[in-house]
Structure formats: C-alpha cells, structure tokens
Amino acid sequence: MEPPKACPTCGAGGPFIPTYTATGEGKLTFSGTAKGTLIRPLDALRLTVIGVLLAVGLTVGFGVGPLTEWYWGVVAGGGSPVLLAVLFRCRPTRNALSRAADAAIGPHRDGN
C-alpha cells in the first residue's frame, strides 16, 4: 500500500485529495446510481394506526368467536385489520373515510 501523500501547499501529512479549480462557463453533468434503504420511524401517527388496527382485530375476533366456532373468530380477527388496511390504501375508500372523519370531528386545522 502506498503511503499517504502530503499536501503540496502546506506540507501537512495524511490523505491528500487533489482539488481542481476552473473558471468560465460550461455545463456540469453527473450520472450515477445510488442505493439505499429508507428507514421510516414509528412515530406517533403510525403507532396510533397500528393500535387502531389491532383494536379492530381484537374486537372483531372476540365478537365473532363466541357466536360461531372458535376458528371463525381467529379468521375474522386476523382478516379485519388486513381488510381495513387495504381500504385505507385505496383512494375512493380513503376519501370516503376522510369525509366521514371530517363530518364527525370537523376539518383539519389548516382548513383542508
């Protein structure tokens, strides 16, 4: 391995990264790719949604279970949060749910 080069201006040791200065007009083009992972934190809103989905699942599961065979309670309790999450993701039902929430609690603070 080659030893680090010293800075030609000040003589400081360590890795030397050459820089270039240019003047004039021109066009700078960069092309490349970058890979990364988006990390979404569990903030208060996401935790609230998870809590609501779990509460709906437990409510439906315990409500259906005693009325039928026990396994229908498990199926209904596991399927209802999934169905509700799918409905949240679809635009028409999301708009209908937003209108229903606005009717119940009023519009957002920003007026939308």
C-alpha distances in whole Angstrom, upper triangle without the diagonal:
4,6,9,12,15,18,20,24,24,21,20,16,14,13,15,17,19,22,25,29,32,35,38,39,37,36,33,33,30,30,28,29,28,29,30,33,36,37,41,42,45,47,51,52,50,51,55,55,53,56,59,58,58,61,62,61,63,66,66,65,68,71,71,70,73,75,74,72,69,67,68,67,63,63,65,63,59,60,62,58,57,60,60,56,56,59,57,55,58,59,62,63,60,62,65,64,63,67,68,66,67,70,70,68,68,66,62,62,61,64,62
4,7,9,12,15,17,20,20,17,17,13,12,11,12,14,16,20,22,26,29,33,35,37,35,35,32,31,29,30,28,29,29,30,31,34,37,38,42,43,46,48,52,53,51,52,56,56,55,58,60,59,59,63,64,63,65,68,68,68,70,73,73,72,76,77,76,75,72,69,70,69,66,65,67,65,61,62,64,60,59,61,61,57,58,61,59,56,59,60,63,64,61,63,66,65,64,67,69,67,67,71,71,69,69,66,63,62,61,64,62
4,6,9,13,15,18,18,14,13,10,9,9,11,13,15,19,22,26,29,32,35,37,36,35,32,32,30,31,30,31,30,31,32,35,37,38,42,43,46,48,51,53,51,52,56,56,55,57,60,59,60,63,64,63,65,68,69,68,70,73,73,73,76,78,77,75,72,70,71,70,66,66,67,65,62,63,64,61,59,62,62,58,59,62,59,57,60,60,64,64,62,64,67,65,64,67,69,67,67,71,71,68,68,66,62,62,60,63,62
4,7,10,12,15,15,12,10,7,5,5,7,10,12,16,19,22,26,29,32,34,33,33,30,30,28,29,28,29,28,29,30,33,35,36,40,40,44,45,49,50,49,50,54,54,53,56,58,58,58,61,63,62,64,66,67,67,69,72,72,72,75,77,76,74,71,69,70,69,65,65,66,64,61,62,63,59,58,61,60,56,57,60,57,55,58,58,62,62,59,61,64,63,61,65,67,64,65,68,68,66,66,63,59,59,57,60,59
4,7,9,12,12,9,9,7,7,6,6,9,10,14,17,20,23,27,30,32,31,31,28,29,27,29,28,30,29,31,32,35,37,38,41,42,46,47,51,52,51,52,55,56,55,58,60,60,60,63,65,64,66,69,70,69,72,74,74,74,78,79,79,77,74,72,73,71,68,68,69,66,63,64,65,61,60,63,62,58,59,61,59,56,59,59,63,64,61,62,66,64,63,66,68,65,66,70,69,67,67,64,60,60,58,61,60
4,6,9,8,5,5,4,6,7,6,10,11,14,17,19,23,26,30,32,31,32,29,30,29,31,30,32,31,33,34,37,39,39,43,43,47,48,51,53,52,53,56,57,56,59,61,61,62,64,66,66,67,70,71,71,73,75,76,76,79,81,80,79,76,74,74,73,70,70,70,68,65,66,66,63,62,64,63,60,60,63,60,58,60,61,64,65,62,63,67,65,63,67,69,66,66,70,70,67,67,64,60,59,58,61,60
4,6,6,5,5,6,8,8,6,8,9,11,14,16,20,23,26,29,29,29,27,28,27,29,29,31,30,33,33,36,38,39,42,43,46,47,50,52,51,52,55,56,56,58,61,60,61,64,66,65,67,70,71,71,73,75,76,76,79,81,80,79,76,74,74,73,70,69,70,68,65,66,66,62,61,64,63,59,60,62,59,57,59,59,63,64,61,62,65,64,62,65,67,65,65,68,68,66,65,62,59,57,56,59,58
4,6,6,8,10,12,12,9,11,10,12,13,15,19,22,25,28,28,29,27,29,28,31,31,33,33,35,36,39,41,42,45,46,50,50,53,55,54,56,59,59,59,61,64,64,64,67,69,69,70,73,74,74,76,78,79,79,82,84,83,82,79,77,78,76,73,73,73,71,68,69,69,65,64,67,66,62,63,65,62,59,62,62,65,66,63,64,68,67,65,68,70,67,67,71,71,68,68,65,61,60,58,61,60
4,6,8,11,13,14,11,12,11,12,13,15,18,20,24,27,28,29,27,29,29,31,32,34,34,36,37,40,41,42,45,46,49,50,53,54,54,55,58,59,59,61,63,64,64,67,69,69,70,73,74,74,76,78,79,79,83,84,84,83,80,78,78,77,74,73,74,71,69,69,69,66,64,67,66,62,63,65,61,59,62,61,65,66,63,64,67,66,64,67,69,66,66,70,70,67,66,63,60,58,56,60,59
4,6,9,12,13,11,13,13,14,16,18,21,24,27,30,31,32,30,32,31,33,34,35,35,37,37,40,41,42,45,45,49,49,52,54,53,55,57,58,58,61,63,63,64,66,68,68,70,72,73,74,76,78,79,79,82,84,84,83,79,77,78,76,73,73,73,71,68,69,69,65,64,67,66,62,63,65,62,60,62,62,66,66,63,64,68,66,64,67,69,66,66,70,70,67,66,63,60,58,56,60,59
4,6,10,11,10,13,13,15,18,20,23,26,30,32,33,33,31,33,32,34,34,36,35,37,37,40,42,42,45,46,49,50,53,55,54,55,58,59,59,61,64,64,64,67,69,69,70,73,74,74,76,78,79,79,82,84,84,82,79,77,78,76,73,73,73,71,68,69,69,66,65,67,66,63,64,66,63,61,63,63,67,67,64,66,69,67,65,69,70,68,68,72,71,69,68,65,62,60,59,62,61
4,7,9,9,12,13,15,18,20,24,27,31,33,33,33,31,32,31,33,32,34,33,35,35,37,39,39,42,42,46,46,50,51,51,52,55,56,56,58,60,60,61,64,65,65,67,69,71,70,72,75,76,76,79,81,80,79,76,74,75,73,70,70,70,68,65,66,66,63,62,64,63,60,61,63,60,58,61,61,64,65,62,63,66,65,63,66,68,65,65,69,69,66,65,63,59,58,56,59,59
4,7,8,11,13,16,19,22,25,29,32,34,34,34,31,32,31,32,31,33,31,33,33,36,37,38,41,42,45,46,49,51,50,51,54,55,54,57,59,59,60,62,64,64,65,68,69,69,71,73,74,74,77,79,79,77,74,72,73,71,68,68,69,66,63,64,65,61,60,63,62,58,60,62,59,57,60,60,64,64,61,63,66,64,62,66,67,65,65,69,68,66,65,63,59,58,56,60,59
4,6,10,12,15,19,22,25,28,32,34,33,33,29,30,28,30,28,29,28,29,30,32,34,35,38,38,42,43,46,48,47,48,51,52,51,53,56,56,56,59,61,60,62,65,66,65,67,70,71,70,74,76,75,74,70,68,69,68,64,64,65,63,60,61,61,58,57,60,59,55,56,58,56,54,56,57,61,61,58,60,63,61,59,63,64,62,62,66,66,63,63,60,56,55,54,57,57
4,6,10,13,16,19,23,26,29,31,30,29,26,27,25,26,25,26,25,26,27,30,32,33,36,37,40,41,45,46,45,46,50,50,49,52,55,54,55,58,59,59,60,63,64,64,66,68,69,69,72,74,73,72,69,67,67,66,63,62,63,61,58,59,59,56,55,57,57,53,54,56,53,51,54,54,58,58,55,57,61,59,57,61,62,60,60,64,64,61,61,58,55,54,52,56,55
4,6,9,13,16,19,23,26,28,27,27,24,25,23,25,24,26,25,27,28,31,33,34,37,38,42,43,46,47,46,48,51,51,51,54,56,56,56,59,61,60,62,65,66,66,68,70,71,71,74,76,75,74,71,69,69,68,65,64,65,63,60,60,61,57,56,59,58,54,55,57,54,52,54,55,58,59,56,57,61,60,58,61,63,60,61,65,64,62,61,59,55,54,52,56,55
4,6,10,13,17,20,23,25,24,23,20,21,19,21,21,23,22,25,26,29,30,32,35,36,40,41,44,45,44,46,49,49,49,52,54,54,55,58,59,59,60,63,64,64,66,68,69,69,72,74,73,72,69,67,67,66,63,62,63,61,58,58,59,55,54,56,55,51,52,54,51,49,52,52,55,56,53,55,58,57,55,58,60,58,58,62,62,60,59,56,52,52,50,53,52
4,7,10,13,17,20,22,21,21,18,20,19,21,21,24,24,26,28,31,33,34,37,39,43,43,47,48,47,49,52,52,52,54,56,56,57,60,61,61,63,66,66,66,69,71,71,72,75,76,76,75,72,69,70,68,65,65,65,63,60,61,61,57,56,58,57,54,54,56,53,51,53,53,57,58,55,56,59,58,57,60,62,60,60,63,64,61,60,57,54,53,51,54,53
4,7,10,14,17,19,18,18,16,17,17,20,20,23,23,26,27,31,32,34,37,38,42,42,46,46,46,48,51,51,51,54,55,55,56,59,60,60,63,65,65,66,68,70,71,71,75,76,75,74,72,69,69,68,65,64,65,63,60,60,60,57,55,57,56,53,53,55,52,49,52,51,55,56,53,54,58,57,55,58,60,58,58,61,62,59,58,55,52,51,49,52,50
4,7,10,13,15,15,16,14,16,16,19,21,24,24,28,29,33,34,36,39,40,44,44,48,48,47,50,52,52,53,56,57,57,58,61,62,62,64,67,67,68,70,72,72,73,77,78,77,76,74,71,71,70,67,66,66,65,62,62,62,58,57,59,58,54,54,56,53,50,52,52,55,57,54,55,58,58,55,58,61,59,58,62,63,60,59,56,53,52,49,52,51
4,7,10,13,13,14,13,16,17,21,22,25,26,29,31,34,35,37,39,41,45,45,48,48,48,51,53,53,53,56,58,58,59,62,63,63,65,67,68,69,71,73,73,74,78,79,78,78,75,73,72,71,68,67,67,66,63,63,63,59,58,59,58,55,55,56,53,51,53,52,55,57,54,54,58,58,55,58,61,58,58,62,62,60,59,55,52,51,48,51,50
4,7,9,10,12,12,15,17,20,23,26,27,31,32,35,36,39,41,43,46,46,49,49,49,52,54,54,55,58,59,59,61,63,64,64,67,69,69,70,72,74,74,75,79,79,79,79,76,74,73,72,69,68,68,67,64,63,63,60,58,60,59,55,55,56,54,51,53,52,55,57,54,54,58,58,55,58,61,59,58,62,63,60,59,55,52,51,48,51,50
4,7,9,12,12,16,18,22,25,28,29,33,34,37,38,40,42,44,48,47,50,50,50,53,55,55,56,59,60,60,62,64,65,65,68,70,70,71,74,75,75,77,80,81,80,80,78,75,74,73,71,70,69,68,65,65,64,61,60,61,60,56,56,57,54,52,53,52,55,57,54,54,58,58,55,58,61,59,58,61,63,60,58,55,52,51,48,50,49
4,7,10,12,15,18,22,25,28,30,33,35,38,39,41,43,45,49,48,51,51,51,54,55,55,56,59,60,60,62,65,65,66,68,70,70,71,74,75,75,77,80,81,80,80,78,75,75,74,71,70,69,68,65,65,64,61,60,61,59,56,56,57,54,51,52,51,54,56,54,53,57,57,55,57,60,58,57,61,62,60,58,54,51,51,47,50,49
4,7,10,13,16,20,23,26,28,32,34,37,37,40,41,44,47,47,49,49,49,52,54,53,54,57,58,58,60,63,63,63,66,68,68,69,72,73,73,75,78,78,78,78,76,73,72,71,69,67,67,66,63,62,62,59,57,58,57,53,53,54,51,49,50,48,51,53,51,51,54,55,52,54,57,56,55,58,60,58,56,52,49,49,45,47,46
4,7,10,13,16,20,23,25,29,31,34,35,38,39,42,45,45,48,47,47,50,52,51,52,55,56,56,58,61,61,61,64,66,66,67,70,70,71,72,76,76,75,75,73,70,70,69,66,65,65,63,61,60,60,57,55,55,55,51,51,52,49,46,47,46,49,51,49,49,53,53,50,53,56,54,53,57,59,57,55,51,48,48,45,47,45
4,6,10,13,17,20,22,26,28,31,31,34,36,39,42,42,45,44,44,47,49,48,49,52,53,52,55,57,57,58,61,62,62,63,66,67,67,69,72,72,72,72,70,67,66,65,63,61,61,60,57,56,56,53,51,52,51,48,47,48,46,43,44,42,46,48,45,46,49,50,47,50,53,51,51,54,56,54,52,48,46,45,42,44,43
4,7,10,13,17,19,22,24,28,28,31,33,36,39,40,43,42,41,45,46,46,47,50,51,50,52,55,55,55,58,60,60,61,64,65,65,66,70,70,70,69,67,64,64,63,60,59,59,58,55,54,54,51,49,50,49,46,45,46,44,41,42,41,45,47,44,44,48,48,46,49,51,50,49,53,54,52,51,47,44,44,41,43,42
4,7,10,13,16,20,22,25,26,29,31,34,38,38,41,40,40,43,45,44,44,48,49,48,50,53,53,53,56,58,57,58,61,62,62,64,67,68,67,66,64,61,61,60,58,56,56,55,52,51,51,48,46,47,47,43,42,44,42,39,40,39,42,44,42,42,46,46,44,47,50,49,48,52,53,51,50,46,44,44,41,43,41
4,7,10,12,16,18,22,23,26,28,31,35,36,39,38,37,40,42,41,42,45,46,45,47,50,50,50,53,55,55,56,59,60,60,61,64,65,64,64,61,59,58,57,55,53,53,52,49,48,49,46,44,45,44,41,40,42,40,37,38,37,41,43,40,41,45,45,43,46,48,47,47,50,52,50,49,45,42,43,40,42,40
4,7,10,14,17,20,21,25,27,30,34,35,38,37,36,39,41,40,40,44,45,43,45,48,48,48,51,53,53,53,56,58,57,58,62,63,62,61,59,56,55,55,52,51,51,50,47,46,46,44,41,43,42,39,38,40,38,35,36,36,39,41,39,40,43,43,42,45,47,46,46,50,51,49,48,45,42,43,40,42,40
4,7,10,13,17,19,22,25,28,31,33,36,35,34,37,39,38,38,41,43,41,43,46,46,46,49,51,51,51,54,55,55,56,60,60,59,58,56,53,53,52,50,48,49,47,44,43,44,41,39,41,40,37,36,38,36,33,35,35,38,40,38,39,43,42,41,44,46,45,45,49,50,48,48,44,42,42,40,42,40
4,7,10,14,16,19,22,25,28,30,33,33,31,33,36,35,34,38,39,38,39,43,43,42,45,47,47,47,50,52,52,52,56,57,56,55,52,50,49,49,46,44,45,44,41,40,41,38,35,37,37,33,33,35,33,30,32,32,36,37,35,37,40,39,38,42,44,42,43,47,47,46,45,42,39,40,38,40,38
4,7,10,12,16,19,22,25,27,30,30,28,30,33,32,32,35,37,35,37,40,40,40,42,45,45,45,48,49,49,50,54,55,54,53,50,47,47,47,44,42,43,42,38,38,39,36,33,35,35,31,31,34,32,29,31,31,35,36,34,35,39,38,37,40,42,40,41,45,45,44,43,40,38,38,36,39,37
4,7,10,13,16,19,23,25,28,28,25,28,31,29,29,32,34,32,34,37,37,37,39,42,42,42,45,46,46,47,50,51,50,49,47,44,44,43,40,39,40,38,35,35,36,33,31,33,33,29,29,31,29,27,29,30,34,34,32,34,37,36,35,39,40,39,40,43,44,42,42,40,37,38,36,39,36
4,7,9,13,16,19,21,25,24,22,24,27,26,26,29,31,30,31,34,35,34,36,39,39,39,42,44,44,44,48,49,48,47,45,42,42,41,38,37,38,36,33,33,34,30,28,31,30,27,27,30,27,25,28,29,32,32,30,32,35,34,33,37,38,36,38,41,41,40,40,37,34,35,34,36,34
4,6,10,12,16,18,22,21,19,21,24,23,22,26,27,26,27,30,31,31,33,35,36,36,38,40,40,41,44,46,45,44,41,39,39,38,35,34,34,32,29,30,30,27,25,28,27,23,24,27,24,22,25,26,30,30,28,30,33,31,31,34,36,34,35,39,38,37,37,35,32,33,32,35,32
4,6,10,13,15,18,18,16,18,21,20,20,23,25,24,25,28,29,29,31,33,34,34,37,38,39,39,43,44,43,43,40,38,37,36,33,33,33,31,28,28,28,25,23,26,25,21,22,24,22,20,23,24,28,27,25,27,30,28,27,31,32,30,32,35,35,33,34,31,28,29,28,31,29
4,6,10,12,15,16,13,15,18,18,17,20,22,22,23,26,27,27,29,31,32,32,34,36,37,37,41,42,42,41,38,36,36,34,32,31,31,29,26,27,27,23,23,25,24,20,22,24,21,20,23,25,28,27,25,27,30,28,27,31,32,29,31,34,34,32,33,31,27,28,28,31,29
4,7,9,12,12,10,12,15,14,14,17,19,19,20,23,24,24,26,28,29,30,32,34,34,35,38,40,40,39,36,35,34,32,30,29,29,27,24,25,25,21,20,23,21,18,20,22,18,17,21,22,25,25,22,24,27,24,23,27,28,26,27,31,30,28,29,27,24,25,25,27,25
4,6,9,10,9,10,13,14,13,16,18,18,19,21,23,23,25,27,28,29,31,33,34,35,38,39,39,39,36,34,34,32,30,30,29,26,24,25,25,21,21,24,22,19,21,23,20,19,23,24,27,26,23,25,28,25,24,28,28,25,27,30,29,27,28,27,24,24,25,27,26
4,7,8,6,6,10,10,10,12,14,15,15,18,20,20,21,24,25,26,27,29,31,31,34,36,36,36,33,32,31,29,27,27,26,23,22,23,22,18,19,22,19,17,20,21,18,18,22,23,26,24,21,24,26,23,22,26,26,23,25,28,27,25,26,25,22,23,24,27,25
4,6,6,6,9,10,11,12,14,16,17,18,20,21,23,24,26,27,28,30,32,33,35,37,38,38,35,34,33,31,29,29,28,25,24,25,23,20,21,23,20,18,21,22,18,19,22,23,26,24,21,23,25,22,21,24,24,21,23,26,24,22,24,22,19,20,21,24,23
4,6,5,6,9,10,10,12,14,15,16,18,20,21,22,24,25,27,28,30,31,34,35,36,36,34,33,32,29,28,28,27,24,23,24,22,19,20,22,19,17,21,21,18,19,22,23,25,23,20,22,23,20,19,22,22,19,20,23,21,19,21,20,17,18,19,22,21
4,5,5,6,9,10,11,12,14,15,17,18,20,21,23,24,26,27,29,30,33,34,35,35,33,32,31,28,27,27,25,22,22,22,20,17,18,19,16,14,18,18,14,16,19,19,21,19,16,18,20,16,15,19,19,16,17,20,19,17,18,18,15,16,18,20,19
4,5,5,6,9,10,11,12,14,15,17,18,20,21,22,24,26,27,28,31,32,33,33,30,29,28,26,24,24,23,20,19,20,18,14,15,17,15,12,15,16,13,14,18,19,21,19,16,19,20,17,17,20,20,17,20,23,21,20,21,20,18,20,21,23,21
4,5,5,6,9,10,10,12,14,15,16,18,20,21,22,24,26,26,29,31,31,32,29,28,27,25,23,23,22,19,18,19,18,14,16,18,16,14,17,18,15,17,20,22,24,21,19,21,22,19,19,22,22,19,21,24,22,20,23,22,20,21,23,25,24
4,5,5,6,9,10,10,12,14,15,16,18,20,21,22,24,25,28,29,30,31,28,28,27,24,23,23,21,18,18,19,17,13,16,17,14,13,17,17,14,16,19,20,22,19,17,19,20,16,16,19,18,15,18,20,18,17,19,19,17,19,21,23,22
4,5,5,6,9,10,11,12,14,15,16,18,20,21,22,24,27,28,28,29,27,26,24,22,21,21,19,16,16,16,14,10,12,14,11,9,13,13,10,13,16,17,19,16,14,17,17,14,14,18,17,14,17,20,18,17,19,19,18,20,21,23,21
4,5,5,6,9,10,11,12,14,15,16,18,20,21,22,25,26,27,27,24,23,22,20,18,19,17,14,13,14,13,9,11,13,11,10,13,14,12,14,18,20,21,19,17,20,20,17,18,21,20,18,21,23,21,21,23,23,21,23,25,26,25
4,5,5,6,9,10,11,12,14,15,16,18,20,21,23,25,26,26,23,23,22,19,18,19,17,14,14,15,13,10,13,15,13,12,16,16,15,17,20,22,23,20,18,21,21,18,19,22,20,18,21,23,20,20,22,23,22,23,26,27,26
4,5,5,6,9,10,10,12,14,15,16,18,20,22,23,24,25,23,22,21,18,18,18,16,13,13,14,11,9,12,13,10,10,14,14,12,15,18,20,20,17,16,18,18,14,16,18,16,14,18,19,17,17,20,21,20,22,24,25,24
4,5,5,6,9,10,11,12,14,15,16,18,21,22,22,23,21,20,18,16,15,15,13,10,10,10,8,5,8,10,7,8,11,12,11,13,16,19,19,16,15,18,18,15,17,20,18,16,20,21,19,20,22,23,22,25,27,27,25
4,5,5,6,9,10,10,12,14,15,16,19,20,21,21,18,18,17,14,13,14,12,9,9,11,9,7,10,12,11,11,14,15,15,17,20,22,23,20,19,22,22,18,20,23,21,19,23,24,22,22,25,26,25,27,29,30,29
4,5,5,6,9,10,11,12,14,15,17,19,20,21,18,18,17,14,14,15,13,10,11,13,10,9,12,14,12,13,16,16,16,19,21,23,24,20,19,22,21,18,20,22,20,18,22,23,20,20,24,25,24,27,29,30,28
4,6,5,6,8,10,10,12,14,16,17,18,19,17,17,15,12,13,13,10,8,9,10,7,6,10,11,9,11,14,14,14,17,19,21,21,17,17,20,19,15,18,20,18,17,21,21,19,20,23,24,24,27,29,29,28
4,5,5,6,8,10,11,12,15,16,16,17,14,14,12,10,9,10,8,4,6,7,6,5,9,10,10,11,14,15,15,18,20,22,23,19,19,22,21,18,21,23,21,20,24,25,23,24,27,28,27,30,32,33,31
4,6,5,6,8,10,10,13,15,16,16,13,14,13,9,9,11,9,6,8,11,9,9,12,14,13,15,18,18,19,21,23,26,26,22,22,25,24,21,24,26,23,22,26,26,24,25,28,29,29,32,34,34,33
4,6,5,6,9,10,12,13,15,16,14,15,13,10,11,12,10,7,11,12,10,10,14,14,13,16,18,18,19,22,23,26,25,22,22,25,23,20,22,24,21,20,24,24,22,23,26,28,28,31,33,33,32
4,6,5,6,8,11,11,12,14,12,12,10,7,9,10,6,5,9,9,7,9,12,12,12,15,17,16,18,21,22,24,24,20,21,24,22,19,22,24,21,21,25,25,23,24,28,29,29,32,35,34,33
4,5,5,6,9,10,11,11,9,9,8,4,6,8,6,4,7,9,9,10,13,14,14,16,18,19,20,22,24,27,27,23,24,27,25,22,26,27,25,24,28,28,26,28,31,32,33,35,37,38,36
4,6,5,7,9,11,11,9,11,10,6,8,11,9,7,11,13,12,14,16,17,17,19,22,22,23,26,27,30,29,26,26,29,27,24,27,29,26,26,29,29,27,28,32,33,34,36,39,39,37
4,6,7,7,10,12,11,12,10,7,10,12,9,9,13,13,12,14,17,17,17,20,21,21,23,25,26,29,28,24,25,28,26,23,26,27,24,24,28,27,25,27,30,32,33,36,38,38,36
4,6,5,6,9,8,9,7,5,9,9,7,8,12,12,11,14,16,16,17,20,21,21,23,25,26,29,28,24,26,28,26,24,27,29,26,26,30,29,27,29,33,34,35,38,40,40,38
4,6,6,6,5,7,6,4,7,9,8,9,12,13,13,16,18,18,19,22,23,23,25,28,29,32,31,27,29,32,29,27,30,32,29,29,33,32,30,32,35,37,38,40,43,43,41
4,6,7,7,10,9,8,11,13,12,12,16,17,17,19,21,21,22,25,26,26,28,31,32,34,34,30,31,34,32,29,33,34,31,31,35,34,31,33,37,39,40,42,45,45,43
4,7,8,11,9,8,12,13,12,13,16,17,16,20,21,21,22,25,26,26,28,30,31,34,32,29,31,33,30,29,32,33,30,30,34,33,31,33,37,39,40,42,45,44,43
4,6,8,7,7,11,11,11,13,15,16,16,19,21,20,22,25,25,26,28,30,31,34,33,29,31,34,31,30,33,34,31,32,36,35,33,36,39,40,41,44,46,46,44
4,6,6,7,9,10,11,13,15,16,17,20,21,21,23,25,26,27,29,31,32,35,34,31,33,36,33,32,35,36,34,34,38,38,36,38,41,42,43,46,48,48,46
4,5,5,7,9,10,11,13,14,16,18,19,20,22,24,25,26,28,30,31,34,34,30,32,35,33,31,34,36,33,33,37,37,35,37,40,41,41,44,46,46,44
4,5,5,6,9,10,10,12,14,16,17,18,20,22,23,24,26,27,29,32,32,29,30,33,32,30,33,35,32,33,37,37,35,37,40,41,41,44,46,46,43
4,5,5,6,8,10,10,12,15,15,15,18,20,20,21,24,25,26,29,29,26,27,30,29,27,30,32,29,30,34,34,32,34,37,38,39,42,43,43,41
4,5,5,6,8,10,10,13,14,15,16,19,20,21,23,25,26,29,29,25,26,29,28,25,29,30,28,28,32,32,30,32,35,36,36,39,41,41,39
4,6,5,6,8,10,12,13,14,16,17,19,20,22,23,25,28,28,25,26,30,28,26,29,31,29,29,32,33,31,32,35,36,36,39,41,41,39
4,6,5,6,8,11,11,12,14,16,16,18,20,21,22,26,26,23,24,27,26,24,28,30,27,28,31,32,30,32,35,36,36,39,40,40,38
4,5,5,6,9,10,10,12,14,15,16,18,20,21,24,24,20,22,25,23,21,25,26,24,25,28,28,27,29,32,32,33,36,38,37,35
4,6,6,7,9,10,11,13,15,16,17,19,21,24,24,21,22,25,23,21,24,26,24,24,27,28,26,27,30,31,31,34,36,36,34
4,6,6,7,9,11,12,13,15,16,18,20,23,24,20,21,25,24,21,24,27,25,24,28,29,27,29,31,32,32,34,36,36,34
4,6,5,6,9,10,11,12,14,16,17,20,21,18,19,22,21,19,22,25,23,23,27,27,26,28,30,31,30,34,35,35,32
4,5,5,6,9,10,10,12,14,16,19,19,15,16,19,18,16,19,21,19,20,23,24,22,24,27,27,27,31,32,32,29
4,5,5,6,9,10,10,12,14,17,18,15,15,18,18,15,18,21,19,18,22,23,22,23,25,26,25,28,30,30,28
4,5,5,6,9,10,11,13,16,17,14,15,18,18,16,19,21,20,20,24,25,24,25,27,27,27,30,31,31,28
4,5,5,6,9,10,11,14,14,12,13,16,15,14,17,19,18,19,22,23,22,24,26,26,26,29,30,30,27
4,5,5,6,9,10,13,13,10,10,14,13,11,14,16,15,15,18,20,19,20,22,22,22,25,27,27,24
4,5,5,6,9,12,13,11,10,14,14,12,14,17,17,16,19,21,21,21,23,22,22,25,26,26,23
4,5,5,6,10,11,9,10,13,14,12,15,18,17,18,21,22,22,23,25,24,23,27,27,27,24
4,5,5,8,9,6,7,10,10,9,12,14,14,15,17,19,19,20,22,21,21,25,25,25,21
4,6,8,9,7,5,9,10,8,10,13,13,13,15,17,18,18,19,18,18,21,22,22,19
4,6,9,8,7,10,12,11,12,15,16,16,18,20,21,21,22,21,20,23,23,23,20
4,6,6,6,9,10,11,12,14,15,16,18,20,21,22,22,21,21,24,24,23,20
4,6,5,6,9,10,10,12,14,15,16,18,20,21,20,19,19,22,21,21,17
4,5,5,6,9,10,11,12,14,15,17,19,20,20,18,19,23,22,21,17
4,5,5,6,8,10,10,12,14,15,16,18,18,18,18,22,22,21,18
4,5,5,6,9,10,10,12,14,15,16,16,15,15,19,19,18,15
4,5,5,6,9,10,10,12,14,15,15,13,14,18,17,16,13
4,5,5,6,9,10,11,12,14,14,14,15,19,20,18,15
4,5,5,6,9,10,11,12,13,13,14,18,19,17,15
4,5,5,6,9,10,10,10,9,10,14,15,14,11
4,5,5,6,9,10,9,9,11,15,16,13,11
4,5,5,6,9,9,10,13,16,18,16,14
4,5,5,6,7,8,10,13,15,14,13
4,5,5,4,5,8,11,13,11,10
4,6,6,8,11,14,16,14,13
4,6,9,12,14,17,15,15
4,7,9,11,14,13,13
4,7,9,11,10,10
4,7,8,6,6
4,5,5,6
4,5,8
4,6
4
